[in-house]
């Protein structure tokens, strides 16, 4: 684990190099090295304790590496206009370091510490490089929602330590027959439900996305929302018996909330706001499947978390590319883009189809597994799942058709079709999303 911390710290001097290609190649090389080393020592079920991770955390560490590389590629505007390029790169590298340490932690307390630490660089990203004055309010929303929910978690962790005389994550599956109080159950879950975010606690997310720069939106949608799901997967190691009797509440809220949020998506006119609300709907079905605590549900939630991280991040990149050309994210202005950027229209189509779980994307595998788990848990959930699937396709088609087709906004005269950097960025989002389904056994062998 230390060698990877040293590797990330080694990247800090590279912040003095303003050329983002150099730093991105550094990070891509690092993620390839990490993958290669992990593959060499793996037995497809456990990657060895010296890495401090198993398959579950290994996939999310790789996702963090990948999204952080692509964040640097996406932030071309920062390098041209900002005088604080060094600070921007340093913030990104520290965010990557905290995320890696979060997923590598085998102690639940260390996980909590780095889980909260990742908020600080995210807050600085929104506050320092956001687009509008409301970014201060968005940053405070993010901090207060998350910190307010995570204080009970800290108290609950001390209680867990008293009961188990340890906080090692790897031992929890062998210690799952302890009966906790309802307060303990709620305290251990609330921080992760807010982070996912579950419907009711989701109000901070659209605000943070709309005000954040493209790098902030990518890391929020790509990795930070997955911290909540990862925390729940770990905590249910010792809350399993309580979860079986109480989790129906969360399944109900997440399914009904997913349908309501899908309807909210259909009336959005801001590109980023629509994609942000679609993230809440997708996380709703992830949470529902996870709370069934079945094999299909747990594996499907992990699969869809990885898939959504790549897909949603790519959608935010596309929204940012349109914003850089037109100076607005409104669908009233971003229309008829097929005539302006025909080659970008292909990427809109490919990532939109991934967003609605079309084959052969990883989203399809995740959604099939989650639907299987929810219908197996209770056939009544089939009604909400039908609405959720239908509206998911509806708002994605609404986004695609309104932005690409229609009459061109009269104030637009010409714009750049796209840079090589942007095509590479979208290619690196789309390819893993469609290739990983060929190795689907990795997503189902971690349990």
The 8 nearest C-alpha neighbors of each residue, nearest first, counted from 0:
[[1, 50, 2, 3, 51, 49, 4, 103],
 [2, 0, 4, 3, 5, 6, 50, 49],
 [1, 3, 5, 4, 0, 6, 7, 50],
 [4, 2, 6, 5, 1, 0, 7, 33],
 [3, 5, 1, 7, 6, 2, 8, 0],
 [6, 4, 8, 2, 3, 7, 9, 1],
 [5, 7, 3, 9, 4, 8, 2, 10],
 [6, 8, 10, 4, 9, 5, 3, 96],
 [9, 7, 5, 10, 6, 11, 4, 92],
 [10, 8, 6, 7, 11, 5, 12, 13],
 [9, 11, 7, 8, 13, 12, 6, 14],
 [10, 12, 13, 8, 9, 14, 89, 92],
 [13, 11, 14, 10, 15, 9, 16, 8],
 [12, 14, 15, 10, 11, 16, 22, 9],
 [15, 13, 16, 12, 85, 11, 88, 89],
 [16, 14, 13, 12, 85, 17, 11, 84],
 [17, 15, 14, 13, 18, 21, 19, 22],
 [16, 18, 19, 15, 14, 84, 78, 85],
 [19, 17, 20, 16, 21, 22, 78, 15],
 [18, 20, 22, 21, 23, 17, 71, 72],
 [21, 19, 23, 18, 22, 24, 72, 71],
 [22, 20, 24, 19, 23, 18, 25, 16],
 [23, 21, 25, 19, 24, 20, 26, 13],
 [24, 22, 26, 20, 68, 25, 21, 19],
 [23, 25, 27, 21, 22, 26, 28, 20],
 [26, 24, 22, 28, 23, 27, 29, 21],
 [25, 27, 29, 23, 28, 24, 68, 30],
 [28, 26, 24, 30, 29, 25, 23, 31],
 [27, 29, 31, 25, 26, 30, 24, 32],
 [30, 28, 26, 32, 27, 31, 33, 25],
 [29, 31, 33, 27, 32, 28, 64, 34],
 [30, 32, 34, 28, 29, 33, 35, 27],
 [33, 31, 29, 35, 30, 34, 36, 28],
 [34, 32, 30, 36, 31, 35, 37, 29],
 [33, 35, 31, 37, 32, 36, 38, 30],
 [36, 34, 32, 38, 37, 33, 31, 39],
 [37, 35, 39, 33, 38, 34, 32, 40],
 [36, 38, 34, 40, 35, 39, 41, 33],
 [37, 39, 35, 41, 36, 40, 34, 46],
 [40, 38, 36, 37, 41, 35, 42, 34],
 [39, 41, 37, 38, 46, 36, 42, 47],
 [42, 40, 46, 38, 43, 39, 37, 45],
 [41, 43, 44, 45, 46, 40, 38, 39],
 [44, 42, 41, 45, 441, 444, 54, 46],
 [43, 45, 42, 445, 444, 54, 46, 53],
 [44, 46, 53, 47, 42, 43, 54, 41],
 [47, 45, 41, 53, 40, 37, 52, 42],
 [48, 46, 49, 45, 50, 52, 41, 53],
 [47, 49, 51, 50, 52, 46, 53, 45],
 [48, 50, 51, 47, 0, 52, 46, 1],
 [51, 49, 0, 48, 52, 47, 46, 103],
 [50, 52, 48, 103, 49, 105, 104, 0],
 [53, 51, 103, 50, 56, 57, 46, 48],
 [52, 54, 45, 46, 55, 56, 57, 44],
 [55, 53, 57, 445, 56, 45, 58, 44],
 [56, 54, 53, 57, 58, 445, 59, 52],
 [55, 57, 59, 102, 58, 52, 54, 53],
 [56, 58, 54, 60, 59, 55, 53, 52],
 [59, 57, 61, 56, 60, 55, 54, 62],
 [58, 60, 62, 56, 61, 57, 63, 55],
 [61, 59, 63, 57, 62, 58, 99, 56],
 [60, 62, 64, 58, 59, 63, 65, 57],
 [61, 63, 59, 65, 60, 64, 66, 58],
 [64, 62, 60, 66, 61, 65, 67, 222],
 [65, 63, 61, 67, 62, 66, 30, 68],
 [64, 66, 62, 68, 63, 67, 61, 69],
 [65, 67, 69, 63, 68, 64, 70, 62],
 [68, 66, 70, 64, 69, 65, 63, 71],
 [69, 67, 23, 65, 66, 70, 71, 26],
 [68, 70, 72, 66, 71, 67, 73, 424],
 [71, 69, 214, 67, 73, 72, 68, 66],
 [70, 72, 69, 74, 73, 68, 19, 23],
 [71, 73, 69, 70, 74, 424, 75, 19],
 [74, 72, 70, 71, 75, 69, 316, 424],
 [75, 73, 71, 76, 77, 72, 70, 214],
 [74, 76, 77, 78, 73, 72, 79, 71],
 [75, 77, 79, 74, 78, 80, 81, 323],
 [78, 76, 81, 75, 74, 79, 80, 84],
 [77, 79, 75, 76, 80, 81, 84, 74],
 [80, 78, 76, 77, 81, 75, 82, 84],
 [79, 81, 77, 78, 76, 82, 75, 84],
 [82, 80, 77, 83, 78, 84, 79, 76],
 [81, 83, 84, 80, 78, 85, 77, 79],
 [82, 84, 86, 81, 85, 87, 77, 78],
 [83, 85, 87, 86, 82, 78, 81, 88],
 [84, 86, 88, 14, 87, 83, 15, 89],
 [87, 85, 89, 83, 84, 88, 90, 14],
 [88, 86, 84, 90, 85, 89, 83, 91],
 [89, 87, 91, 85, 90, 86, 14, 84],
 [88, 90, 86, 92, 91, 87, 85, 93],
 [91, 89, 87, 93, 88, 92, 120, 86],
 [92, 90, 94, 88, 89, 93, 95, 87],
 [91, 93, 95, 89, 94, 90, 96, 88],
 [94, 92, 96, 90, 95, 91, 89, 97],
 [93, 95, 91, 97, 92, 96, 120, 117],
 [96, 94, 92, 98, 93, 97, 99, 91],
 [95, 97, 93, 99, 94, 98, 92, 100],
 [98, 96, 100, 94, 99, 117, 95, 113],
 [99, 97, 101, 95, 100, 96, 94, 102],
 [98, 100, 96, 102, 101, 97, 60, 103],
 [99, 101, 103, 97, 98, 102, 104, 96],
 [102, 100, 110, 98, 113, 99, 104, 103],
 [101, 103, 56, 99, 100, 104, 60, 98],
 [104, 102, 51, 100, 52, 101, 99, 105],
 [105, 103, 110, 106, 101, 102, 100, 109],
 [104, 106, 168, 167, 51, 103, 107, 169],
 [107, 105, 167, 166, 109, 104, 108, 168],
 [106, 108, 110, 166, 109, 168, 111, 167],
 [107, 109, 111, 110, 106, 112, 166, 156],
 [110, 108, 112, 111, 106, 107, 104, 113],
 [109, 111, 107, 101, 108, 104, 113, 112],
 [112, 110, 114, 108, 109, 113, 107, 115],
 [113, 111, 109, 114, 110, 115, 116, 108],
 [114, 112, 116, 101, 115, 110, 97, 111],
 [115, 113, 111, 112, 116, 117, 101, 110],
 [114, 116, 113, 117, 112, 118, 111, 119],
 [117, 115, 113, 118, 114, 119, 112, 97],
 [116, 118, 115, 119, 97, 114, 94, 120],
 [119, 117, 121, 116, 115, 120, 122, 142],
 [118, 120, 122, 121, 117, 116, 123, 115],
 [121, 119, 123, 122, 90, 94, 118, 117],
 [122, 120, 124, 118, 123, 119, 125, 215],
 [121, 123, 119, 125, 120, 124, 138, 118],
 [124, 122, 126, 120, 121, 125, 127, 119],
 [125, 123, 121, 127, 122, 126, 128, 215],
 [126, 124, 211, 129, 122, 123, 127, 128],
 [125, 127, 123, 124, 129, 134, 135, 128],
 [126, 128, 124, 123, 125, 129, 122, 87],
 [127, 129, 124, 125, 212, 126, 130, 211],
 [130, 128, 211, 212, 125, 210, 126, 134],
 [129, 131, 210, 128, 212, 211, 132, 134],
 [132, 130, 133, 134, 129, 210, 135, 211],
 [131, 133, 134, 135, 130, 129, 136, 210],
 [134, 132, 136, 135, 131, 137, 210, 130],
 [133, 135, 137, 210, 132, 136, 126, 131],
 [136, 134, 138, 133, 137, 126, 139, 132],
 [135, 137, 139, 133, 134, 138, 140, 132],
 [138, 136, 134, 207, 140, 135, 139, 206],
 [139, 137, 141, 135, 140, 136, 122, 134],
 [138, 140, 142, 136, 141, 137, 143, 135],
 [141, 139, 137, 143, 138, 203, 142, 144],
 [140, 142, 138, 139, 203, 144, 143, 145],
 [143, 141, 139, 145, 140, 144, 146, 138],
 [142, 144, 146, 140, 145, 147, 141, 139],
 [145, 143, 147, 141, 142, 146, 140, 148],
 [144, 146, 148, 142, 143, 147, 149, 141],
 [145, 147, 149, 143, 148, 144, 142, 150],
 [146, 148, 144, 145, 143, 149, 150, 151],
 [149, 147, 190, 145, 146, 150, 189, 144],
 [148, 150, 190, 152, 146, 151, 147, 145],
 [149, 151, 153, 152, 148, 147, 146, 154],
 [152, 150, 186, 154, 153, 149, 155, 148],
 [153, 151, 149, 155, 187, 186, 150, 154],
 [152, 154, 156, 150, 155, 151, 149, 157],
 [155, 153, 151, 157, 156, 152, 158, 150],
 [156, 154, 152, 158, 157, 153, 183, 151],
 [157, 155, 159, 153, 158, 154, 152, 160],
 [158, 156, 160, 154, 155, 159, 161, 153],
 [157, 159, 155, 161, 156, 160, 162, 154],
 [160, 158, 156, 162, 161, 157, 163, 155],
 [159, 161, 164, 165, 157, 158, 163, 162],
 [162, 160, 158, 164, 159, 163, 157, 165],
 [161, 163, 159, 160, 164, 158, 165, 177],
 [164, 162, 165, 160, 161, 159, 166, 174],
 [165, 163, 160, 161, 162, 166, 159, 158],
 [166, 164, 160, 163, 167, 161, 159, 162],
 [165, 167, 107, 106, 160, 168, 108, 164],
 [166, 168, 106, 169, 105, 170, 165, 107],
 [169, 167, 105, 170, 171, 106, 107, 166],
 [168, 170, 167, 171, 105, 172, 173, 106],
 [171, 169, 168, 173, 172, 167, 174, 166],
 [172, 170, 174, 236, 237, 173, 168, 169],
 [171, 173, 236, 174, 170, 175, 237, 169],
 [172, 174, 171, 170, 175, 237, 236, 176],
 [175, 173, 171, 172, 176, 237, 170, 177],
 [174, 176, 237, 177, 172, 173, 236, 171],
 [175, 177, 174, 178, 240, 237, 239, 238],
 [178, 176, 175, 179, 174, 237, 238, 240],
 [177, 179, 176, 180, 241, 240, 238, 175],
 [180, 178, 183, 177, 181, 184, 241, 238],
 [179, 181, 183, 182, 184, 178, 185, 241],
 [180, 182, 184, 183, 185, 179, 186, 241],
 [183, 181, 185, 180, 184, 186, 179, 187],
 [184, 182, 186, 180, 181, 185, 155, 187],
 [183, 185, 181, 187, 182, 186, 180, 188],
 [186, 184, 182, 188, 183, 187, 189, 181],
 [187, 185, 151, 183, 152, 188, 184, 189],
 [186, 188, 152, 184, 185, 189, 183, 155],
 [189, 187, 185, 191, 186, 190, 192, 184],
 [188, 190, 192, 191, 186, 185, 148, 187],
 [191, 189, 149, 148, 193, 192, 188, 194],
 [190, 192, 227, 194, 193, 189, 188, 195],
 [191, 193, 189, 197, 195, 194, 196, 190],
 [194, 192, 196, 190, 200, 191, 195, 197],
 [193, 195, 196, 191, 227, 192, 224, 190],
 [196, 194, 227, 224, 192, 193, 197, 191],
 [195, 197, 193, 194, 201, 192, 200, 279],
 [196, 198, 192, 200, 195, 201, 193, 199],
 [197, 199, 256, 201, 200, 253, 196, 252],
 [200, 198, 201, 197, 202, 256, 196, 252],
 [201, 199, 193, 198, 197, 202, 196, 192],
 [200, 202, 196, 198, 199, 203, 204, 197],
 [203, 201, 204, 200, 205, 206, 199, 198],
 [202, 204, 140, 206, 141, 201, 205, 207],
 [203, 205, 207, 206, 202, 201, 208, 275],
 [206, 204, 208, 275, 207, 272, 203, 209],
 [205, 207, 209, 204, 208, 137, 203, 210],
 [208, 206, 137, 204, 210, 205, 209, 211],
 [209, 207, 205, 211, 216, 206, 210, 204],
 [208, 210, 206, 207, 211, 271, 272, 205],
 [209, 211, 134, 129, 207, 208, 130, 206],
 [212, 210, 125, 129, 208, 215, 209, 216],
 [213, 211, 129, 215, 214, 128, 216, 125],
 [212, 214, 216, 215, 217, 319, 211, 316],
 [215, 213, 70, 217, 212, 216, 218, 74],
 [216, 214, 212, 211, 218, 213, 217, 124],
 [217, 215, 219, 213, 208, 214, 218, 211],
 [218, 216, 312, 214, 220, 215, 219, 221],
 [217, 219, 221, 215, 222, 220, 216, 214],
 [220, 218, 223, 216, 217, 221, 222, 215],
 [221, 219, 217, 218, 224, 222, 308, 216],
 [308, 222, 220, 218, 217, 312, 219, 309],
 [221, 223, 225, 218, 224, 219, 220, 63],
 [224, 222, 219, 225, 226, 218, 220, 221],
 [225, 223, 195, 226, 222, 194, 227, 220],
 [226, 224, 228, 222, 223, 227, 229, 304],
 [227, 225, 229, 223, 224, 228, 230, 222],
 [226, 228, 191, 195, 194, 230, 225, 229],
 [229, 227, 225, 231, 230, 226, 232, 195],
 [228, 230, 226, 232, 231, 227, 225, 233],
 [231, 229, 227, 233, 228, 232, 226, 234],
 [232, 230, 234, 228, 233, 229, 235, 227],
 [233, 231, 229, 230, 235, 234, 228, 236],
 [234, 232, 230, 231, 235, 236, 229, 168],
 [233, 235, 231, 236, 232, 230, 237, 238],
 [236, 234, 238, 239, 237, 233, 232, 231],
 [235, 237, 172, 171, 234, 233, 238, 239],
 [236, 238, 175, 235, 171, 239, 174, 172],
 [239, 237, 235, 241, 240, 242, 236, 175],
 [238, 240, 242, 235, 237, 241, 236, 243],
 [241, 239, 242, 243, 238, 176, 175, 244],
 [242, 240, 238, 243, 239, 244, 245, 178],
 [241, 243, 239, 246, 245, 244, 240, 238],
 [242, 244, 240, 241, 245, 246, 239, 292],
 [243, 245, 242, 241, 246, 240, 247, 239],
 [246, 244, 242, 247, 243, 241, 248, 249],
 [245, 247, 242, 248, 249, 290, 243, 244],
 [246, 248, 250, 249, 245, 251, 244, 290],
 [249, 247, 246, 251, 250, 252, 245, 253],
 [250, 248, 252, 251, 246, 247, 253, 287],
 [249, 251, 287, 247, 253, 248, 252, 254],
 [252, 250, 248, 249, 254, 253, 255, 247],
 [251, 253, 249, 255, 250, 256, 254, 248],
 [252, 254, 283, 256, 250, 251, 287, 255],
 [255, 253, 257, 256, 251, 252, 250, 283],
 [254, 256, 258, 252, 257, 253, 251, 259],
 [257, 255, 253, 259, 198, 254, 258, 252],
 [256, 258, 280, 254, 260, 283, 255, 259],
 [257, 259, 261, 387, 255, 256, 260, 262],
 [260, 258, 256, 262, 261, 257, 263, 255],
 [259, 261, 263, 257, 262, 258, 280, 256],
 [262, 260, 264, 258, 263, 259, 390, 257],
 [261, 263, 259, 265, 260, 264, 258, 390],
 [262, 264, 260, 261, 265, 266, 259, 267],
 [265, 263, 261, 273, 262, 267, 266, 276],
 [264, 266, 262, 394, 263, 267, 261, 397],
 [265, 267, 264, 263, 268, 262, 273, 394],
 [268, 266, 264, 273, 269, 265, 272, 263],
 [267, 269, 330, 329, 270, 266, 331, 273],
 [268, 270, 329, 272, 328, 271, 267, 330],
 [271, 269, 273, 328, 272, 318, 329, 268],
 [272, 270, 274, 273, 269, 209, 275, 318],
 [271, 273, 275, 269, 270, 274, 205, 209],
 [272, 274, 276, 264, 270, 271, 275, 267],
 [273, 275, 277, 271, 272, 276, 278, 270],
 [276, 274, 272, 278, 205, 277, 273, 271],
 [275, 277, 279, 278, 273, 274, 264, 272],
 [276, 278, 274, 280, 279, 275, 273, 281],
 [279, 277, 281, 275, 276, 280, 282, 274],
 [278, 280, 276, 282, 277, 281, 283, 196],
 [281, 279, 257, 283, 277, 278, 282, 260],
 [282, 280, 278, 283, 284, 279, 277, 285],
 [281, 283, 285, 279, 284, 280, 286, 278],
 [284, 282, 253, 280, 286, 281, 257, 285],
 [283, 285, 287, 286, 281, 282, 288, 254],
 [286, 284, 282, 300, 288, 283, 287, 289],
 [285, 287, 289, 283, 284, 288, 282, 290],
 [288, 286, 250, 284, 290, 285, 289, 253],
 [289, 287, 296, 369, 285, 291, 290, 286],
 [290, 288, 297, 296, 286, 291, 287, 292],
 [289, 291, 292, 287, 288, 246, 286, 250],
 [290, 292, 293, 288, 289, 296, 376, 287],
 [293, 291, 290, 289, 296, 297, 294, 243],
 [294, 292, 296, 295, 291, 297, 372, 289],
 [293, 295, 297, 296, 298, 292, 372, 446],
 [296, 294, 372, 298, 368, 293, 299, 297],
 [295, 297, 288, 372, 289, 293, 299, 369],
 [296, 298, 289, 300, 294, 299, 295, 293],
 [299, 297, 301, 443, 295, 300, 296, 294],
 [300, 298, 365, 368, 302, 296, 369, 301],
 [299, 301, 285, 303, 297, 302, 298, 289],
 [302, 300, 304, 298, 299, 303, 297, 305],
 [303, 301, 299, 365, 305, 300, 304, 442],
 [302, 304, 365, 306, 300, 305, 301, 362],
 [305, 303, 301, 307, 302, 306, 300, 308],
 [304, 306, 308, 303, 302, 307, 301, 309],
 [307, 305, 303, 362, 308, 361, 309, 304],
 [306, 308, 310, 304, 309, 311, 305, 303],
 [221, 309, 307, 305, 306, 311, 310, 220],
 [308, 310, 312, 307, 306, 428, 311, 221],
 [311, 309, 307, 313, 312, 308, 306, 350],
 [312, 310, 314, 313, 307, 308, 309, 220],
 [311, 313, 217, 315, 309, 314, 310, 221],
 [314, 312, 316, 310, 311, 315, 428, 425],
 [315, 313, 311, 317, 316, 312, 318, 310],
 [314, 316, 318, 312, 317, 313, 319, 311],
 [317, 315, 313, 319, 314, 318, 320, 312],
 [316, 318, 320, 314, 319, 315, 313, 321],
 [319, 317, 315, 321, 316, 320, 322, 270],
 [318, 320, 322, 316, 317, 321, 323, 315],
 [321, 319, 317, 323, 322, 318, 316, 324],
 [322, 320, 324, 318, 319, 323, 325, 317],
 [321, 323, 319, 326, 327, 325, 324, 320],
 [322, 324, 320, 321, 326, 325, 319, 327],
 [325, 323, 321, 322, 326, 414, 320, 415],
 [324, 326, 322, 327, 323, 321, 333, 411],
 [325, 327, 322, 323, 324, 328, 321, 332],
 [328, 326, 322, 325, 329, 332, 333, 321],
 [329, 327, 270, 322, 269, 330, 333, 318],
 [328, 330, 269, 331, 332, 268, 327, 333],
 [329, 331, 333, 268, 332, 269, 402, 334],
 [330, 332, 329, 333, 334, 268, 408, 401],
 [331, 333, 330, 329, 408, 334, 327, 328],
 [334, 332, 330, 402, 331, 329, 336, 328],
 [335, 333, 402, 336, 403, 332, 407, 401],
 [334, 336, 404, 403, 407, 405, 337, 406],
 [337, 335, 403, 339, 338, 334, 340, 402],
 [338, 336, 341, 403, 335, 340, 339, 344],
 [337, 339, 336, 341, 340, 335, 407, 403],
 [340, 338, 336, 337, 341, 416, 414, 413],
 [339, 341, 416, 343, 337, 342, 336, 338],
 [342, 340, 337, 344, 343, 338, 339, 345],
 [341, 343, 344, 345, 340, 416, 346, 337],
 [344, 342, 346, 340, 345, 341, 347, 416],
 [343, 345, 347, 341, 342, 346, 337, 348],
 [344, 346, 348, 343, 347, 342, 349, 341],
 [347, 345, 349, 343, 348, 344, 350, 425],
 [348, 346, 344, 345, 350, 349, 351, 343],
 [347, 349, 345, 351, 346, 350, 352, 344],
 [350, 348, 346, 352, 351, 347, 345, 353],
 [349, 351, 353, 352, 347, 348, 346, 354],
 [352, 350, 354, 348, 353, 349, 347, 395],
 [351, 353, 355, 349, 354, 357, 350, 348],
 [354, 352, 350, 356, 351, 355, 357, 360],
 [355, 353, 351, 352, 356, 350, 310, 395],
 [354, 356, 392, 352, 353, 357, 391, 351],
 [357, 355, 363, 362, 353, 354, 352, 358],
 [356, 358, 352, 353, 355, 363, 360, 359],
 [359, 357, 360, 363, 356, 353, 361, 362],
 [358, 360, 433, 357, 361, 363, 436, 356],
 [361, 359, 433, 358, 362, 363, 432, 353],
 [360, 362, 436, 364, 363, 306, 432, 433],
 [363, 361, 356, 365, 360, 306, 364, 303],
 [362, 364, 356, 366, 361, 365, 360, 357],
 [365, 363, 361, 367, 362, 366, 368, 436],
 [364, 366, 303, 299, 302, 362, 368, 363],
 [367, 365, 369, 363, 368, 364, 370, 362],
 [366, 368, 370, 364, 369, 365, 363, 371],
 [369, 367, 299, 371, 365, 295, 366, 370],
 [370, 368, 288, 366, 372, 299, 296, 371],
 [371, 369, 373, 367, 372, 368, 374, 366],
 [370, 372, 368, 369, 374, 373, 375, 367],
 [371, 373, 296, 369, 375, 295, 370, 374],
 [374, 372, 376, 370, 375, 371, 288, 369],
 [373, 375, 378, 377, 376, 371, 372, 381],
 [376, 374, 372, 373, 377, 371, 378, 370],
 [375, 377, 373, 374, 372, 291, 378, 380],
 [378, 376, 374, 379, 375, 380, 373, 381],
 [377, 379, 374, 380, 381, 375, 376, 373],
 [380, 378, 381, 377, 382, 374, 383, 376],
 [379, 381, 378, 382, 383, 377, 374, 384],
 [380, 382, 384, 379, 378, 383, 374, 385],
 [383, 381, 385, 380, 384, 379, 386, 378],
 [382, 384, 386, 385, 380, 381, 387, 254],
 [383, 385, 387, 381, 386, 382, 388, 380],
 [386, 384, 382, 388, 383, 387, 381, 389],
 [387, 385, 389, 383, 384, 388, 390, 258],
 [386, 388, 384, 258, 390, 385, 389, 391],
 [389, 387, 391, 385, 386, 390, 384, 392],
 [388, 390, 386, 392, 391, 387, 385, 393],
 [389, 391, 393, 392, 387, 388, 261, 386],
 [392, 390, 388, 393, 389, 394, 387, 355],
 [391, 393, 355, 395, 390, 389, 394, 396],
 [394, 392, 390, 396, 391, 395, 397, 389],
 [393, 395, 397, 265, 396, 391, 392, 398],
 [396, 394, 398, 392, 397, 393, 351, 399],
 [395, 397, 399, 393, 398, 394, 400, 392],
 [398, 396, 394, 395, 400, 399, 401, 393],
 [399, 397, 395, 396, 401, 400, 394, 402],
 [398, 400, 396, 402, 397, 401, 403, 395],
 [399, 401, 403, 404, 397, 402, 396, 398],
 [402, 400, 398, 399, 404, 403, 397, 334],
 [401, 403, 334, 333, 399, 400, 404, 398],
 [404, 402, 336, 335, 337, 400, 334, 401],
 [405, 403, 335, 400, 401, 402, 334, 337],
 [406, 404, 335, 334, 407, 401, 403, 402],
 [405, 407, 335, 408, 334, 404, 409, 336],
 [408, 406, 335, 334, 409, 405, 336, 411],
 [407, 409, 332, 410, 411, 406, 334, 333],
 [408, 410, 411, 407, 412, 406, 332, 334],
 [411, 409, 408, 412, 407, 332, 325, 413],
 [412, 410, 409, 408, 413, 407, 325, 414],
 [411, 413, 410, 414, 409, 339, 408, 407],
 [414, 412, 411, 415, 339, 324, 416, 410],
 [413, 415, 324, 416, 339, 412, 340, 411],
 [414, 416, 417, 413, 324, 340, 418, 339],
 [415, 417, 340, 414, 339, 342, 418, 343],
 [418, 416, 415, 421, 419, 422, 343, 340],
 [417, 419, 420, 421, 422, 416, 415, 423],
 [418, 420, 422, 421, 423, 417, 424, 425],
 [421, 419, 423, 418, 422, 424, 72, 73],
 [422, 420, 424, 418, 423, 419, 425, 417],
 [421, 423, 419, 425, 424, 420, 426, 418],
 [424, 422, 426, 420, 421, 425, 427, 419],
 [423, 425, 421, 427, 422, 426, 420, 69],
 [426, 424, 428, 422, 427, 423, 313, 429],
 [425, 427, 423, 429, 428, 424, 430, 422],
 [426, 428, 424, 425, 429, 430, 423, 431],
 [429, 427, 425, 426, 309, 313, 430, 431],
 [428, 430, 426, 432, 427, 431, 425, 433],
 [429, 431, 432, 433, 427, 434, 428, 426],
 [432, 430, 434, 433, 435, 429, 428, 427],
 [431, 433, 429, 430, 361, 360, 434, 435],
 [434, 432, 360, 430, 431, 435, 359, 361],
 [433, 435, 431, 436, 437, 432, 430, 438],
 [436, 434, 437, 438, 431, 433, 432, 361],
 [435, 437, 439, 361, 438, 434, 433, 360],
 [438, 436, 435, 439, 434, 433, 440, 361],
 [439, 437, 436, 435, 440, 441, 434, 442],
 [438, 440, 436, 441, 442, 437, 435, 443],
 [439, 441, 443, 442, 438, 444, 437, 436],
 [442, 440, 439, 444, 443, 438, 445, 43],
 [443, 441, 440, 439, 302, 444, 298, 445],
 [442, 444, 440, 298, 441, 445, 446, 439],
 [445, 443, 441, 446, 442, 440, 44, 43],
 [444, 446, 44, 54, 443, 55, 442, 441],
 [445, 444, 443, 298, 294, 44, 297, 55]]
